[in-house]
Amino acid sequence: MKIFNTLSRQKEEFVPLVEGKVSMYVCGPTVYNLIHIGNARPMIVFDTARRYMEHKGYTVNYVSNFTDVDDKIIKKANEEGVDPSAISERYIEECRKDMQALNVKPATTHPKATEEIGGMIEMIQTLIDKDHAYVGQDGTVYFKTRSFDQYGKLSHKNLDDLRSGGRSLLVSGEEQKQDPLDFVLWKPKKEGEPFWESPWCEGRPGWHIECSVMSKRYLGDEIDIHAGGEDLIFPHHENEIAQSEAANGREFAKYWMHNGFLNIDNKKMSKSEGNFFTVRDISEKYDRCCGVSCCRRITGVR
């Protein structure tokens, strides 16, 4: 069996770390609304890959997370006057319903970011101790991007080109950064936001650290396959590699798999463009939405 590995940009023979077993992590949705068919595409694509590996006789430990703390979740919660957890739990349940309608098997584990904060604090502290991260004056913790000399190996981007081109990985507090390309691992709370205690400030994790920690906890320091949409290659997956390998001292993932975008009228389908269709939209438009017919055709899997 061969896999196109984004890391090497070529097809490679799949050889698992442990004979007969596959460890696989797939980035899941941020749960602030009903999932659209762009969200559904990686669910279907990598569920199909998982099923094929099981068909070939592998035991697959398949982990796919729910990002249940995020600016968009907080914004929607404020609009409705409810706690952010009410929003995330509502749409996790709706997502599960849509996955079932699409005939997508549940993952072995569906971790939630809010249940893994302790592990995130631990990994961030490890990065600080290893001089791969530092604390700003307001308690924001930043990853030293240039401290990881292989940064860019997945996206094939050059740090100097990013800086000269004016590209910033900024999340907050640019004036505190040692380098404009450093990215946030932990950020201070804002009024009305959920927060957790940490050695640096009351706050919450940056997006990238979540997947590194959940992958490590449920699959180990090194895994066979990490997967997701191609829009995650940079900066999300690139940053995952940097912080995971800097913290753990081992290669993070042997194989990286990415599905392409869905295009509507020659534009990437996205909520920001307003050109998206939810799984529910499709199920109402077609007589049958079973995960084998209409939605699988739309998402490109036969």
C-alpha positions as CSV (number, residue, x, y, z in Angstrom):
1,M,0.0,0.0,0.0
2,K,1.3,3.4,-1.0
3,I,0.5,6.8,0.5
4,F,1.1,10.2,-1.0
5,N,3.1,11.8,1.8
6,T,2.8,15.7,1.9
7,L,6.1,15.7,3.8
8,S,8.1,14.2,0.9
9,R,5.7,15.2,-1.8
10,Q,5.8,11.7,-3.3
11,K,4.1,8.3,-3.0
12,E,5.7,6.1,-0.3
13,E,5.2,2.5,0.7
14,F,3.4,2.5,4.0
15,V,5.4,0.8,6.8
16,P,3.8,1.3,10.2
17,L,5.8,1.9,13.4
18,V,4.4,-1.2,14.9
19,E,3.6,-4.2,12.7
20,G,-0.1,-4.7,12.2
21,K,-1.1,-1.5,13.9
22,V,-1.7,2.1,12.7
23,S,-1.8,5.2,14.8
24,M,-3.8,8.0,13.0
25,Y,-4.7,11.5,14.0
26,V,-7.2,13.6,12.0
27,C,-7.9,17.3,12.8
28,G,-11.6,17.6,13.7
29,P,-14.0,20.5,13.5
30,T,-14.3,23.6,15.6
31,V,-17.8,23.2,16.9
32,Y,-19.7,26.5,16.7
33,N,-22.2,25.7,13.9
34,L,-23.5,22.8,11.9
35,I,-20.8,21.2,9.8
36,H,-20.7,22.0,6.1
37,I,-19.7,19.6,3.3
38,G,-16.1,21.0,3.4
39,N,-15.9,19.9,7.0
40,A,-17.4,16.5,6.0
41,R,-14.9,15.9,3.3
42,P,-11.9,15.0,5.5
43,M,-14.3,13.0,7.7
44,I,-15.3,10.9,4.8
45,V,-11.9,10.7,3.1
46,F,-10.0,9.6,6.1
47,D,-12.7,7.3,7.4
48,T,-12.4,5.6,4.0
49,A,-8.6,5.4,4.4
50,R,-9.1,4.0,7.9
51,R,-11.6,1.4,6.6
52,Y,-9.3,0.3,3.9
53,M,-6.4,-0.2,6.3
54,E,-8.7,-2.3,8.5
55,H,-9.7,-4.2,5.4
56,K,-6.0,-4.9,4.9
57,G,-5.8,-6.4,8.4
58,Y,-4.4,-3.4,10.4
59,T,-5.7,-2.5,13.8
60,V,-6.3,1.3,13.5
61,N,-6.2,3.6,16.5
62,Y,-8.0,6.6,15.0
63,V,-8.2,9.8,16.9
64,S,-10.1,12.9,15.8
65,N,-10.6,15.9,18.1
66,F,-13.3,18.5,18.7
67,T,-12.0,22.0,19.2
68,D,-14.5,23.2,21.8
69,V,-12.9,26.5,22.9
70,D,-12.3,29.1,20.2
71,D,-13.0,32.8,19.4
72,K,-15.9,31.8,17.1
73,I,-17.5,29.6,19.9
74,I,-17.1,32.5,22.4
75,K,-18.6,35.0,19.9
76,K,-21.7,32.8,19.3
77,A,-22.1,32.2,23.0
78,N,-22.0,35.9,23.7
79,E,-24.6,36.5,20.9
80,E,-26.9,33.9,22.5
81,G,-26.2,34.9,26.1
82,V,-25.1,31.4,27.1
83,D,-21.9,29.7,28.3
84,P,-19.5,28.7,25.5
85,S,-19.7,25.1,26.7
86,A,-23.5,25.1,25.8
87,I,-22.5,26.1,22.2
88,S,-19.8,23.5,21.9
89,E,-21.8,20.6,23.4
90,R,-24.8,21.5,21.2
91,Y,-22.8,21.3,18.0
92,I,-20.7,18.3,19.0
93,E,-24.0,16.4,19.3
94,E,-25.2,17.8,16.0
95,C,-21.9,16.9,14.4
96,R,-22.2,13.3,15.6
97,K,-25.7,13.1,14.1
98,D,-24.3,14.3,10.7
99,M,-21.4,11.9,10.9
100,Q,-23.8,9.0,11.5
101,A,-26.0,10.2,8.5
102,L,-22.8,10.2,6.4
103,N,-22.0,6.7,7.5
104,V,-18.7,7.9,9.0
105,K,-17.6,5.6,11.8
106,P,-16.8,7.2,15.1
107,A,-13.2,7.6,15.9
108,T,-11.5,5.3,18.5
109,T,-11.3,8.5,20.6
110,H,-12.9,11.9,20.1
111,P,-11.0,14.1,22.6
112,K,-12.2,17.6,23.5
113,A,-9.6,20.4,23.8
114,T,-11.1,21.7,27.1
115,E,-10.5,18.3,28.7
116,E,-6.8,18.3,27.8
117,I,-5.7,21.7,29.3
118,G,-3.5,20.1,31.9
119,G,-1.5,18.3,29.1
120,M,-1.2,21.5,27.2
121,I,0.2,23.4,30.2
122,E,2.7,20.5,30.7
123,M,3.9,20.6,27.1
124,I,4.2,24.4,27.1
125,Q,6.3,24.2,30.3
126,T,8.5,21.6,28.6
127,L,9.1,23.9,25.7
128,I,9.9,26.8,28.0
129,D,12.4,24.6,29.9
130,K,14.0,23.6,26.7
131,D,14.3,27.2,25.5
132,H,11.9,26.7,22.7
133,A,9.4,29.1,24.2
134,Y,9.2,32.3,26.3
135,V,6.7,34.3,28.4
136,G,5.7,37.8,27.5
137,Q,5.0,40.6,30.0
138,D,1.2,39.9,30.0
139,G,1.6,36.1,30.4
140,T,1.4,35.2,26.7
141,V,3.6,32.3,25.9
142,Y,5.3,32.2,22.5
143,F,7.0,29.5,20.6
144,K,10.5,30.5,19.3
145,T,10.0,29.6,15.7
146,R,13.6,29.9,14.7
147,S,14.6,27.6,17.6
148,F,13.3,24.7,15.5
149,D,15.8,24.4,12.6
150,Q,13.5,22.2,10.5
151,Y,10.6,24.7,10.5
152,G,9.0,24.7,7.0
153,K,9.7,21.1,6.2
154,L,6.1,20.2,5.7
155,S,4.9,23.4,3.9
156,H,8.3,23.9,2.2
157,K,8.2,27.5,3.3
158,N,11.3,29.5,4.2
159,L,11.2,31.6,7.3
160,D,13.2,34.4,5.8
161,D,10.8,34.6,2.8
162,L,7.9,34.7,5.2
163,R,9.3,37.6,7.1
164,S,10.4,39.6,4.1
165,G,7.0,39.1,2.6
166,G,5.4,40.6,5.6
167,R,3.7,37.3,6.6
168,S,3.1,37.1,10.4
169,L,2.0,34.2,12.5
170,L,0.6,36.8,14.9
171,V,-2.2,35.9,17.3
172,S,-1.8,38.6,19.9
173,G,0.8,40.9,21.4
174,E,3.2,41.4,18.5
175,E,5.1,44.0,20.5
176,Q,6.2,41.4,23.0
177,K,7.5,39.0,20.4
178,Q,11.2,38.3,20.1
179,D,10.6,37.6,16.4
180,P,7.5,38.5,14.3
181,L,7.2,34.8,13.3
182,D,6.9,33.4,16.8
183,F,3.4,32.0,17.5
184,V,1.2,31.8,20.5
185,L,1.1,28.7,22.8
186,W,-0.9,30.3,25.7
187,K,-2.8,33.6,25.8
188,P,-4.3,35.7,28.6
189,K,-8.1,35.8,29.2
190,K,-10.2,38.6,28.0
191,E,-13.3,39.8,29.8
192,G,-16.2,37.4,29.5
193,E,-14.0,34.5,28.1
194,P,-13.5,31.1,29.6
195,F,-10.1,30.6,31.2
196,W,-7.9,28.2,33.1
197,E,-5.2,28.7,35.7
198,S,-1.6,28.4,34.4
199,P,1.9,29.3,35.7
200,W,1.9,32.3,33.4
201,C,-1.6,33.8,33.6
202,E,-5.3,33.0,33.7
203,G,-6.0,32.2,30.0
204,R,-6.4,29.6,27.4
205,P,-4.3,27.7,24.9
206,G,-3.5,28.7,21.4
207,W,-5.0,26.5,18.7
208,H,-1.9,24.7,17.5
209,I,-0.9,23.2,20.9
210,E,-4.2,21.4,21.3
211,C,-3.6,18.8,18.6
212,S,0.0,18.2,19.6
213,V,-1.1,17.3,23.1
214,M,-4.2,15.2,22.1
215,S,-2.1,13.2,19.6
216,K,0.6,12.6,22.2
217,R,-1.8,11.5,24.9
218,Y,-3.9,9.1,22.8
219,L,-1.3,7.9,20.3
220,G,2.2,8.6,21.7
221,D,5.1,10.8,20.9
222,E,5.5,9.5,17.3
223,I,2.6,8.4,15.1
224,D,2.1,6.8,11.8
225,I,-0.3,9.2,10.0
226,H,-1.4,12.8,10.7
227,A,-4.2,14.0,8.4
228,G,-6.5,16.9,7.6
229,G,-7.6,19.4,5.0
230,E,-4.8,21.0,2.9
231,D,-5.7,24.4,4.4
232,L,-4.1,23.1,7.6
233,I,-0.7,22.4,6.2
234,F,0.4,26.0,7.1
235,P,0.6,27.2,9.7
236,H,-1.4,24.7,11.8
237,H,0.4,21.4,10.9
238,E,3.8,23.1,10.5
239,N,3.4,24.5,14.0
240,E,2.3,21.2,15.3
241,I,5.5,19.6,14.0
242,A,7.7,22.3,15.5
243,Q,6.3,22.2,19.0
244,S,5.8,18.4,19.1
245,E,9.3,17.6,17.9
246,A,10.9,20.3,20.0
247,A,9.1,19.0,23.1
248,N,9.3,15.3,22.6
249,G,12.7,15.0,20.8
250,R,11.3,12.6,18.2
251,E,9.7,12.7,14.7
252,F,6.1,13.6,15.1
253,A,4.4,11.8,12.2
254,K,5.9,9.6,9.5
255,Y,3.2,10.2,6.9
256,W,1.1,13.4,6.3
257,M,-2.1,13.1,4.3
258,H,-4.2,16.0,3.1
259,N,-7.5,16.3,1.2
260,G,-8.1,19.1,-1.3
261,F,-10.6,22.0,-1.1
262,L,-14.1,21.8,-2.3
263,N,-14.7,24.5,-4.9
264,I,-18.0,26.3,-5.5
265,D,-18.1,28.4,-8.6
266,N,-14.3,28.1,-8.9
267,K,-13.9,29.5,-5.3
268,K,-12.9,27.6,-2.2
269,M,-16.0,26.7,-0.2
270,S,-15.9,28.4,3.2
271,K,-18.2,30.1,5.7
272,S,-16.3,33.4,5.3
273,E,-17.1,33.4,1.5
274,G,-20.8,32.5,2.3
275,N,-20.7,29.9,-0.4
276,F,-21.1,26.8,1.8
277,F,-23.6,24.0,2.1
278,T,-24.2,22.2,5.4
279,V,-24.7,18.5,5.5
280,R,-28.3,19.2,6.5
281,D,-28.8,21.4,3.4
282,I,-27.7,18.5,1.2
283,S,-29.9,16.0,3.1
284,E,-32.9,18.2,2.6
285,K,-32.2,18.7,-1.1
286,Y,-31.8,15.1,-2.0
287,D,-34.2,12.2,-1.2
288,R,-31.5,10.2,0.5
289,C,-28.4,11.4,2.4
290,C,-26.8,8.2,3.6
291,G,-23.1,8.8,3.3
292,V,-22.9,6.4,0.4
293,S,-24.7,8.4,-2.3
294,C,-25.1,12.2,-2.5
295,C,-22.6,13.5,0.2
296,R,-19.9,11.1,-0.9
297,R,-20.3,12.2,-4.5
298,I,-20.1,15.9,-3.4
299,T,-17.1,15.4,-1.2
300,G,-15.2,13.5,-3.9
301,V,-15.2,9.9,-2.5
302,R,-16.7,7.1,-4.4
